[in-house]
Structure formats: structure tokens, C-alpha cells
Amino acid sequence: MVEISNFYTTPVTFNDQGLPVSSKEGHGFGVQSIAAFCKKHGAVCQFEAAEGRFCLKLVL
């Protein structure tokens, strides 16, 4: 299991699959890559944003 977190100052938006999305051009490719990796290797990832902290949890 890996957990990575950092602070954020702008609102984080999630799609209906629980993945964070960005309205900025050229952003969001990292999340798509992580989701593709998880699907390919049977891993599970979860993204959360609460109280100013963004967190990615990945279980392989």
C-alpha cells in the first residue's frame, strides 16, 4: 500500500468514478495514468480531498 498526500488551496472536483478532474489544459494526465495502471495490474486506487489535504491511496 502506498499513500501520498499534499495540501491544496483550490477546490478539487471528482468525476462519477471518484477520480479528480482538472479544468486546466494539460492537467489530469497523471490521474489517468494511475487509473490505467491500476486497471492493468489489478490494483485499487482511491483519491480523497478533505480539510485542505489531497490524498491518493494505492493498493497493489
Backbone torsions as a table, in degrees:
resi	resn	phi	psi	omega
1	MET	NA	139.9	176.4
2	VAL	-127.9	136.4	175.0
3	GLU	-128.9	126.7	179.0
4	ILE	-125.6	132.7	178.8
5	SER	-141.2	154.6	174.1
6	ASN	-154.8	169.2	-177.9
7	PHE	-87.0	153.0	176.1
8	TYR	-135.7	155.1	179.7
9	THR	-119.2	-21.2	178.0
10	THR	-101.5	152.2	-178.3
11	PRO	-58.8	142.7	177.5
12	VAL	-104.2	130.5	-179.9
13	THR	-110.3	139.5	179.3
14	PHE	-116.8	147.8	175.3
15	ASN	-86.3	-177.0	-176.4
16	ASP	-69.7	-10.0	176.8
17	GLN	-98.2	4.3	178.9
18	GLY	82.7	12.5	179.1
19	LEU	-95.6	137.0	177.1
20	PRO	-67.7	143.6	179.4
21	VAL	-124.7	152.7	179.9
22	SER	-124.0	142.2	176.7
23	SER	-93.5	-4.4	179.6
24	LYS	-81.4	135.3	179.2
25	GLU	-63.4	135.1	178.5
26	GLY	83.9	4.3	179.8
27	HIS	-110.1	157.9	175.7
28	GLY	99.2	-4.4	-179.5
29	PHE	-69.9	-32.0	178.9
30	GLY	-62.8	-44.4	178.9
31	VAL	-63.4	-42.9	178.4
32	GLN	-61.9	-39.4	178.7
33	SER	-66.3	-42.3	178.2
34	ILE	-62.9	-45.3	179.5
35	ALA	-63.1	-40.4	178.5
36	ALA	-65.7	-41.3	177.3
37	PHE	-59.9	-46.6	-179.1
38	CYS	-61.0	-43.9	179.7
39	LYS	-63.1	-43.7	-177.5
40	LYS	-66.7	-37.5	-172.8
41	HIS	-106.5	7.7	178.3
42	GLY	70.6	24.8	178.3
43	ALA	-89.0	168.3	178.6
44	VAL	-125.9	134.2	176.0
45	CYS	-128.0	150.0	179.4
46	GLN	-139.5	132.7	177.8
47	PHE	-112.6	138.1	178.2
48	GLU	-138.1	149.6	173.0
49	ALA	-138.7	118.3	-179.8
50	ALA	-156.5	141.9	175.1
51	GLU	51.5	39.2	176.0
52	GLY	80.6	7.2	-179.2
53	ARG	-123.0	127.6	176.2
54	PHE	-98.7	134.0	-174.4
55	CYS	-135.3	135.9	171.9
56	LEU	-115.0	127.2	174.3
57	LYS	-117.3	130.9	-178.2
58	LEU	-132.6	128.2	177.8
59	VAL	-119.2	125.1	-178.3
60	LEU	-115.7	NA	NA
